[in-house]
């Protein structure tokens, strides 16, 4: 059952997820990653599937005349590695090429350390062996299985139906594997992953595709730029695992340096380039599925960059690096379109969800937020936002938090709360329309608590975005406190030097710990909605 209502619970009940989120660290304990039992069940399913695939490859060797290693794979590996490092069954496994590519990239950042590198390892035969083992073909398959089933619903910006691990950049594959290992049910996977955190971070952020000219014309082919989009996705994934699984030093480095680079790269690409073509006006023969997938991936990764920026604002009291005015990109399309398994299904879902007359094609994320801030947004915008994917509503409520931060830090800003009040009221109405538009309040988006959800369906469920109502409530309570402080503020009162809080709600800026926002949330529990 999907129950996003926030109007009839007290703050203790309604903020229970954010209380946990702001008092824990780690991906599994912070996000929607299921129970240990669910992950163990998934692990057993993945092991059976991988074992079956291995048996199939072994059985096919005589029939295919492949009793010797594939020449292509053997040539690629033997160029710079001893073939003794690779078990015989790897040579006819196409993923062994990816293992080899990852190995070479990690060897490079370990042996050629730039100044102030966070990589402290030395390249030895033992480290090489550990690298080959961790990123082995079978482990890549297993970790990717965990990534899709356990992690992907929480940050859903990679298009699974068209994702090909054999064609993917080794940087994005390595980053996804680390996330998968972090949410694995096996503790050795969790611990082993930490060895490679800084190495993969380094190789991702020095990658040529990440640092090259990435400006895209809005009407050009985005599908041809898929590798550059993957470079962006890899950098984002690094920010995720380091911020939630890394050391305090890693968290600070990500927040202060790496994420700033990621935002700058997004601007270099051009946030306005993340727009769709008018697919609703295209016949099936004109619709290019991979073009849609690439554009949707870019829209979603920009949306998630904005969301991570908002998370730093909310939980670390870090001034935002992005502003709503620059978010002139399309909003994400419904999950039914993004999760469609074939080009035919995707085209069909677009025709159903986003007709040529839909305001979707002419409104940006920025425009949607500005509509929320009005006294009476149009009924068309209300209906559109209530029928798009939850990611957009989650991003919009996060945008409210960024605006509240700005008001908290502007002198005499309390009288400017009216647009925020409008946005809060309108967002609540739209979310309630979204959640009540399904028969008997049941959402088409499965959640991890669904008793009958199967491992093969886990990747399609609704993850972290379902807690958007709690973010809304926290923003509502912050706005209330800001208004209360504003009315109690004495006019012409001079604040003595070195006295008084830096901020009317949170006192310390850029704090690695989430302690102060957790204290704030716990303090709100005495209030009633």
C-alpha positions as CSV (number, residue, x, y, z in Angstrom):
1,X,0.0,0.0,0.0
2,X,1.3,3.4,-0.9
3,X,0.5,6.0,1.8
4,X,2.2,9.4,1.2
5,X,-0.4,11.4,3.2
6,X,1.1,13.9,5.5
7,X,-2.0,15.6,6.8
8,X,-3.0,13.3,9.6
9,X,0.2,12.2,11.3
10,X,2.2,14.0,14.0
11,X,5.7,15.0,13.2
12,X,7.3,12.0,15.0
13,X,5.5,9.6,12.7
14,X,5.8,11.7,9.5
15,X,9.5,12.4,9.9
16,X,10.5,8.9,11.0
17,X,12.4,8.3,7.7
18,X,14.3,11.6,8.0
19,X,15.1,10.9,11.7
20,X,16.7,7.7,10.6
21,X,18.4,9.2,7.5
22,X,20.0,12.0,9.4
23,X,21.3,9.8,12.2
24,X,22.8,7.0,10.2
25,X,25.6,6.6,7.7
26,X,25.9,4.0,4.9
27,X,23.8,3.3,1.9
28,X,21.9,0.3,3.2
29,X,21.0,2.0,6.5
30,X,20.1,5.3,4.9
31,X,18.3,4.5,1.7
32,X,15.5,2.1,0.6
33,X,17.7,-1.1,0.2
34,X,15.4,-3.7,1.7
35,X,16.1,-6.2,4.6
36,X,19.2,-8.4,5.0
37,X,16.9,-11.4,4.2
38,X,15.7,-9.8,0.9
39,X,19.3,-9.1,-0.1
40,X,20.4,-12.6,0.8
41,X,17.5,-14.0,-1.3
42,X,18.6,-11.9,-4.2
43,X,22.2,-13.0,-3.7
44,X,21.2,-16.6,-4.0
45,X,19.2,-15.9,-7.2
46,X,22.2,-14.0,-8.7
47,X,24.5,-16.9,-7.8
48,X,22.2,-19.4,-9.5
49,X,21.9,-17.3,-12.6
50,X,25.6,-16.6,-12.9
51,X,26.4,-20.3,-12.4
52,X,23.9,-21.3,-15.1
53,X,25.4,-18.8,-17.5
54,X,28.9,-20.2,-16.8
55,X,27.7,-23.7,-17.5
56,X,26.1,-22.6,-20.8
57,X,29.4,-21.0,-21.9
58,X,31.4,-24.1,-21.0
59,X,28.9,-26.4,-22.8
60,X,29.1,-24.1,-25.9
61,X,32.9,-24.2,-26.3
62,X,33.3,-27.5,-28.2
63,X,30.3,-26.8,-30.5
64,X,31.7,-23.4,-31.4
65,X,35.2,-24.7,-31.9
66,X,36.5,-22.5,-29.0
67,X,38.7,-24.9,-27.1
68,X,41.3,-22.2,-27.1
69,X,40.9,-18.7,-25.8
70,X,39.2,-16.2,-28.0
71,X,41.9,-14.4,-30.1
72,X,40.4,-11.0,-29.6
73,X,40.3,-11.3,-25.8
74,X,43.7,-13.0,-25.6
75,X,45.3,-10.3,-27.7
76,X,43.8,-7.5,-25.6
77,X,44.8,-9.0,-22.3
78,X,48.3,-10.2,-23.4
79,X,49.2,-6.7,-24.5
80,X,49.9,-5.6,-21.0
81,X,49.2,-8.5,-18.6
82,X,50.5,-11.9,-18.1
83,X,47.8,-14.4,-19.2
84,X,48.7,-16.4,-16.0
85,X,46.7,-13.8,-14.1
86,X,43.5,-14.8,-15.8
87,X,41.7,-18.1,-15.0
88,X,41.1,-20.1,-18.2
89,X,37.3,-19.8,-18.0
90,X,37.7,-16.0,-18.3
91,X,39.1,-16.0,-21.8
92,X,35.8,-16.8,-23.4
93,X,33.9,-14.5,-21.1
94,X,33.3,-11.2,-22.9
95,X,33.2,-9.3,-19.5
96,X,36.9,-10.3,-19.0
97,X,37.8,-7.4,-21.3
98,X,36.1,-5.0,-18.9
99,X,37.9,-6.6,-16.0
100,X,41.2,-5.9,-17.9
101,X,40.2,-2.3,-18.7
102,X,39.4,-1.6,-15.1
103,X,42.7,-3.2,-14.0
104,X,44.7,-1.0,-16.3
105,X,42.9,2.2,-15.1
106,X,43.4,1.3,-11.4
107,X,47.1,0.4,-12.0
108,X,47.6,3.8,-13.6
109,X,46.2,5.9,-10.7
110,X,48.1,3.8,-8.2
111,X,51.4,4.0,-9.9
112,X,51.2,7.6,-11.3
113,X,49.7,9.5,-8.3
114,X,49.0,13.2,-8.9
115,X,49.9,15.7,-6.3
116,X,47.6,15.5,-3.2
117,X,46.2,12.2,-4.5
118,X,43.8,10.4,-2.1
119,X,45.2,7.1,-3.4
120,X,47.6,5.7,-0.8
121,X,48.0,2.2,-2.2
122,X,51.2,0.8,-3.8
123,X,51.0,-1.5,-6.8
124,X,52.1,-4.9,-5.9
125,X,51.4,-8.4,-7.2
126,X,49.1,-9.0,-4.3
127,X,47.1,-5.8,-5.0
128,X,46.9,-6.7,-8.7
129,X,45.5,-10.1,-7.7
130,X,43.0,-8.5,-5.4
131,X,41.9,-6.1,-8.1
132,X,41.4,-8.9,-10.6
133,X,39.4,-10.9,-8.1
134,X,37.1,-8.0,-7.0
135,X,36.4,-6.9,-10.5
136,X,36.3,-10.4,-12.0
137,X,33.6,-11.1,-14.6
138,X,31.5,-13.1,-12.2
139,X,31.8,-10.4,-9.5
140,X,30.9,-7.7,-12.1
141,X,27.7,-9.6,-12.9
142,X,26.9,-10.1,-9.2
143,X,27.5,-6.5,-8.3
144,X,25.6,-5.2,-11.2
145,X,22.7,-7.4,-10.2
146,X,22.8,-5.8,-6.7
147,X,23.1,-2.4,-8.3
148,X,19.9,-2.8,-10.4
149,X,17.7,-4.6,-7.9
150,X,18.7,-2.8,-4.7
151,X,20.2,0.5,-5.6
152,X,18.9,1.7,-9.0
153,X,15.3,2.6,-7.7
154,X,16.9,5.1,-5.3
155,X,18.8,7.0,-7.9
156,X,17.3,6.0,-11.2
157,X,19.3,7.8,-13.9
158,X,20.7,4.9,-16.0
159,X,18.5,3.4,-18.7
160,X,18.6,-0.3,-17.9
161,X,16.8,-1.6,-21.0
162,X,19.5,-0.2,-23.3
163,X,22.4,-0.5,-20.9
164,X,25.1,-2.8,-22.3
165,X,27.9,-3.6,-19.9
166,X,30.1,-4.8,-22.8
167,X,29.8,-1.4,-24.4
168,X,29.8,0.7,-21.3
169,X,32.8,2.8,-20.1
170,X,34.9,0.9,-17.6
171,X,34.7,3.9,-15.3
172,X,30.9,3.7,-15.0
173,X,31.0,-0.1,-14.7
174,X,33.6,0.1,-11.9
175,X,31.5,2.8,-10.0
176,X,28.3,0.7,-10.4
177,X,30.2,-2.4,-9.2
178,X,31.3,-0.5,-6.0
179,X,27.7,0.6,-5.2
180,X,26.6,-3.0,-5.8
181,X,29.2,-4.3,-3.5
182,X,28.2,-1.8,-0.8
183,X,24.6,-3.0,-0.8
184,X,25.5,-6.6,-1.2
185,X,24.3,-9.0,1.6
186,X,27.8,-10.4,2.0
187,X,29.9,-8.4,4.4
188,X,33.3,-9.3,2.7
189,X,31.9,-7.5,-0.4
190,X,31.2,-4.4,1.7
191,X,34.7,-4.3,3.2
192,X,36.5,-5.2,0.0
193,X,34.8,-2.4,-1.9
194,X,36.4,0.2,0.4
195,X,39.8,-0.7,-0.9
196,X,38.9,0.7,-4.3
197,X,36.9,3.7,-3.4
198,X,39.7,6.3,-3.9
199,X,41.2,4.5,-6.9
200,X,37.9,4.6,-8.8
201,X,37.2,8.1,-7.7
202,X,40.6,9.2,-9.1
203,X,40.2,7.4,-12.4
204,X,36.6,8.7,-12.9
205,X,37.6,12.4,-12.3
206,X,40.7,12.3,-14.6
207,X,38.8,10.5,-17.4
208,X,39.1,12.3,-20.7
209,X,35.4,12.0,-21.4
210,X,34.6,13.7,-18.2
211,X,37.1,16.5,-18.8
212,X,36.7,17.0,-22.5
213,X,34.5,19.6,-24.3
214,X,31.0,18.2,-23.7
215,X,28.7,20.9,-25.2
216,X,25.7,19.4,-26.9
217,X,23.4,21.2,-29.4
218,X,19.8,20.6,-28.3
219,X,18.8,19.2,-31.7
220,X,22.0,17.1,-32.3
221,X,22.3,13.4,-31.7
222,X,22.6,12.7,-28.0
223,X,22.9,9.0,-28.5
224,X,26.3,9.5,-30.0
225,X,27.4,11.2,-26.8
226,X,26.4,8.2,-24.5
227,X,30.0,7.6,-23.3
228,X,30.2,11.2,-22.1
229,X,26.9,10.9,-20.3
230,X,28.3,7.8,-18.7
231,X,31.3,9.7,-17.5
232,X,28.9,12.1,-15.8
233,X,27.0,9.2,-14.3
234,X,30.2,7.6,-13.0
235,X,31.2,10.9,-11.3
236,X,27.8,11.1,-9.6
237,X,28.0,7.5,-8.4
238,X,31.4,8.2,-6.9
239,X,30.0,11.2,-5.0
240,X,27.3,8.9,-3.7
241,X,29.4,6.0,-2.4
242,X,32.1,8.3,-0.9
243,X,29.5,10.6,0.8
244,X,27.6,7.7,2.4
245,X,30.3,5.0,2.8
246,X,33.6,6.9,2.8
247,X,35.7,8.4,5.6
248,X,35.0,11.9,7.0
249,X,37.9,13.1,4.9
250,X,36.4,11.5,1.7
251,X,33.0,13.1,2.5
252,X,34.5,16.5,2.9
253,X,36.5,16.1,-0.3
254,X,33.5,15.1,-2.2
255,X,31.3,17.8,-0.8
256,X,33.8,20.6,-1.3
257,X,35.8,19.6,-4.4
258,X,34.5,16.7,-6.4
259,X,30.9,17.7,-6.4
260,X,31.8,21.3,-7.3
261,X,33.6,19.9,-10.3
262,X,30.6,17.8,-11.2
263,X,28.3,20.9,-11.1
264,X,30.8,22.8,-13.3
265,X,30.9,19.9,-15.8
266,X,27.1,19.9,-15.9
267,X,27.2,23.6,-16.7
268,X,29.9,23.1,-19.4
269,X,27.6,20.6,-21.1
270,X,24.7,23.1,-20.9
271,X,21.8,22.3,-18.6
272,X,19.4,23.7,-21.2
273,X,20.6,20.9,-23.6
274,X,18.8,18.3,-21.5
275,X,15.6,18.4,-23.5
276,X,13.6,15.9,-25.4
277,X,12.5,16.0,-29.0
278,X,8.8,16.0,-29.7
279,X,8.4,12.2,-29.7
280,X,4.6,12.5,-29.4
281,X,4.5,13.9,-32.9
282,X,6.7,11.1,-34.3
283,X,5.4,8.0,-35.9
284,X,6.9,4.7,-34.7
285,X,9.2,4.5,-37.7
286,X,10.7,7.9,-36.8
287,X,11.1,7.3,-33.1
288,X,14.7,6.5,-32.1
289,X,14.7,4.7,-28.8
290,X,18.4,5.1,-28.0
291,X,18.1,8.8,-28.7
292,X,15.2,9.0,-26.2
293,X,17.2,7.0,-23.6
294,X,20.3,9.2,-23.9
295,X,18.3,12.4,-23.5
296,X,16.3,11.0,-20.6
297,X,19.5,9.9,-18.9
298,X,20.9,13.4,-19.2
299,X,17.7,15.0,-17.9
300,X,17.7,12.6,-14.9
301,X,21.4,12.9,-14.1
302,X,21.1,16.8,-14.1
303,X,18.0,16.4,-11.9
304,X,19.9,14.1,-9.5
305,X,22.8,16.6,-9.4
306,X,20.4,19.2,-8.3
307,X,18.9,16.8,-5.7
308,X,22.3,16.1,-4.3
309,X,23.1,19.8,-4.1
310,X,19.8,20.2,-2.2
311,X,20.8,17.3,0.1
312,X,24.0,19.1,1.0
313,X,21.9,22.2,1.7
314,X,19.4,20.3,3.9
315,X,21.7,17.9,5.8
316,X,25.1,19.7,5.8
317,X,23.9,23.3,5.8
318,X,26.1,24.0,2.7
319,X,25.1,27.0,0.5
320,X,23.6,25.7,-2.8
321,X,25.9,25.6,-5.8
322,X,23.0,25.4,-8.2
323,X,20.0,27.8,-8.6
324,X,16.5,27.2,-9.8
325,X,16.9,29.8,-12.5
326,X,19.4,27.7,-14.4
327,X,17.2,24.6,-14.4
328,X,15.7,25.2,-17.8
329,X,15.6,21.6,-18.8
330,X,12.7,19.2,-19.4
331,X,11.4,17.2,-16.5
332,X,11.8,13.5,-16.3
333,X,9.3,11.4,-18.2
334,X,7.0,8.9,-16.5
335,X,8.6,5.6,-15.3
336,X,6.4,3.7,-17.7
337,X,8.3,5.3,-20.5
338,X,11.8,5.0,-18.9
339,X,11.3,1.4,-17.9
340,X,9.7,0.2,-21.2
341,X,11.7,-2.9,-22.3
342,X,11.3,-2.3,-26.1
343,X,11.2,0.6,-28.5
344,X,7.6,-0.2,-29.4
345,X,6.6,-0.2,-25.7
346,X,8.4,3.1,-25.0
347,X,6.9,4.9,-28.0
348,X,3.4,3.6,-27.0
349,X,3.8,4.8,-23.5
350,X,4.9,8.3,-24.6
351,X,1.8,8.6,-26.8
352,X,-0.4,7.6,-23.8
353,X,1.4,9.7,-21.2
354,X,2.6,12.8,-23.1
355,X,0.3,13.7,-26.0
356,X,1.3,16.4,-28.4
357,X,-1.0,18.8,-26.6
358,X,0.6,18.1,-23.2
359,X,2.2,21.2,-21.5
360,X,5.1,18.9,-20.8
361,X,6.8,19.7,-24.1
362,X,6.8,23.5,-23.5
363,X,7.6,23.7,-19.7
364,X,10.9,23.4,-18.0
365,X,11.7,22.3,-14.4
366,X,12.2,26.0,-13.6
367,X,8.9,26.9,-15.1
368,X,7.1,24.2,-13.1
369,X,8.7,25.5,-9.9
370,X,7.7,29.1,-10.7
371,X,4.1,27.9,-11.3
372,X,4.2,26.3,-7.8
373,X,5.1,29.6,-6.3
374,X,1.9,31.3,-7.6
375,X,-1.3,31.7,-5.7
376,X,-3.2,29.7,-8.2
377,X,-1.2,27.6,-10.7
378,X,-3.0,26.4,-13.8
379,X,-5.0,23.2,-13.7
380,X,-3.0,21.9,-16.7
381,X,0.3,22.2,-14.7
382,X,-1.4,20.6,-11.7
383,X,-2.5,17.7,-13.7
384,X,0.9,17.4,-15.5
385,X,2.9,17.3,-12.3
386,X,0.5,14.8,-10.7
387,X,1.0,12.4,-13.6
388,X,4.7,12.6,-14.2
389,X,7.2,10.4,-12.3
390,X,7.8,11.0,-8.6
391,X,11.3,12.1,-9.3
392,X,10.0,15.5,-10.5
393,X,8.0,16.0,-7.3
394,X,10.9,15.0,-5.2
395,X,13.1,17.6,-7.0
396,X,10.5,20.3,-6.6
397,X,10.2,19.8,-2.9
398,X,14.0,19.9,-2.7
399,X,13.9,23.1,-4.6
400,X,11.7,24.6,-1.9
401,X,14.4,23.7,0.7
402,X,17.0,25.6,-1.4
403,X,14.8,28.7,-1.5
404,X,14.3,28.5,2.3
405,X,18.0,28.4,2.8
406,X,18.4,31.5,0.7
407,X,15.7,33.3,2.8
408,X,17.3,32.2,6.0
409,X,20.5,34.0,4.9
410,X,19.1,37.2,3.6
411,X,18.6,40.1,5.9
412,X,15.0,41.1,6.4
413,X,13.7,38.3,4.2
414,X,10.8,37.1,6.4
415,X,8.2,39.1,4.5
416,X,9.3,37.2,1.3
417,X,7.8,33.9,2.5
418,X,4.6,34.2,0.5
419,X,5.9,32.4,-2.6
420,X,7.3,29.6,-0.4
421,X,4.0,29.2,1.3
422,X,2.3,29.0,-2.1
423,X,4.8,26.4,-3.2
424,X,4.3,24.3,-0.1
425,X,0.5,24.4,-0.4
426,X,0.5,23.6,-4.1
427,X,3.0,20.8,-3.8
428,X,0.9,19.1,-1.1
429,X,-2.2,19.3,-3.3
430,X,-0.3,17.9,-6.3
431,X,1.2,15.0,-4.3
432,X,-2.2,14.1,-2.9
433,X,-3.6,14.2,-6.5
434,X,-0.7,11.9,-7.6
435,X,-1.3,9.4,-4.8
436,X,-5.1,9.4,-5.0
437,X,-5.3,9.0,-8.8
438,X,-4.9,5.3,-8.6
439,X,-7.6,2.8,-7.7
440,X,-8.2,2.6,-3.9
441,X,-5.0,4.6,-3.3
442,X,-2.7,1.8,-4.6
443,X,0.3,3.1,-6.6
444,X,1.5,1.5,-9.8
445,X,5.0,1.9,-8.3
446,X,5.9,-1.1,-6.2
447,X,7.9,-0.6,-3.0
448,X,10.4,-2.7,-1.2
449,X,7.7,-3.7,1.4
450,X,5.5,-5.3,-1.2
451,X,5.1,-8.9,-0.1
452,X,4.8,-10.4,-3.6
453,X,7.6,-8.5,-5.3
454,X,10.0,-10.8,-7.2
455,X,13.8,-10.3,-7.6
456,X,13.3,-9.7,-11.3
457,X,10.9,-6.8,-10.5
458,X,13.0,-5.1,-7.8
459,X,14.6,-2.7,-10.2
460,X,11.2,-1.2,-11.3
461,X,10.0,-0.3,-7.8
462,X,9.7,3.2,-6.3
463,X,12.7,3.9,-4.1
464,X,13.9,7.0,-2.2
465,X,11.5,9.4,-4.0
466,X,8.6,8.0,-2.0
467,X,9.8,9.9,1.0
468,X,9.2,13.3,-0.7
469,X,6.3,14.1,1.7
470,X,8.7,14.0,4.6
471,X,11.0,16.5,2.8
472,X,7.8,18.6,2.2
473,X,6.9,18.5,5.9
474,X,10.4,19.5,7.0
475,X,10.3,22.5,4.6
476,X,6.8,23.4,6.1
477,X,8.2,23.3,9.6
478,X,11.2,25.3,8.7
479,X,9.1,27.9,7.0
480,X,6.9,28.1,10.1
481,X,9.9,28.6,12.3
482,X,11.3,31.2,10.0
483,X,8.0,33.1,10.1
484,X,7.8,32.9,13.9
485,X,11.4,34.2,14.2
486,X,10.5,37.0,11.8
487,X,7.5,38.2,13.8
488,X,9.5,38.1,17.1
489,X,12.4,40.0,15.7
490,X,12.7,43.5,17.1
491,X,13.0,46.4,14.7
492,X,16.1,48.5,14.9
493,X,17.7,46.1,17.4
494,X,21.4,46.1,17.0
495,X,23.0,42.6,17.5
496,X,26.2,42.8,19.5
497,X,29.4,41.7,17.9
498,X,30.1,38.0,18.2
499,X,26.7,37.2,19.6
500,X,23.6,35.5,18.2
501,X,23.4,32.4,15.9
502,X,24.8,32.6,12.4
503,X,21.6,31.2,11.0
504,X,18.1,31.4,12.4
505,X,17.5,27.7,12.1
506,X,20.9,25.9,11.7
507,X,24.0,27.5,13.2
508,X,27.0,25.7,11.6
509,X,27.7,25.7,7.8
510,X,29.3,23.0,5.8
511,X,29.1,20.4,8.5
512,X,30.2,16.9,7.6
513,X,28.0,15.4,10.4
514,X,24.2,15.6,10.0
515,X,23.9,16.0,13.8
516,X,22.5,19.5,13.8
517,X,19.7,18.8,11.3
518,X,18.9,15.6,13.2
519,X,18.6,17.7,16.4
520,X,16.3,20.1,14.5
521,X,14.1,17.2,13.3
522,X,13.9,15.7,16.7
523,X,13.0,19.1,18.1
524,X,10.1,19.4,15.6
525,X,8.6,16.2,17.1
526,X,6.8,18.2,19.8
527,X,4.8,20.0,17.1
528,X,1.5,18.9,15.6
529,X,0.8,19.4,11.9
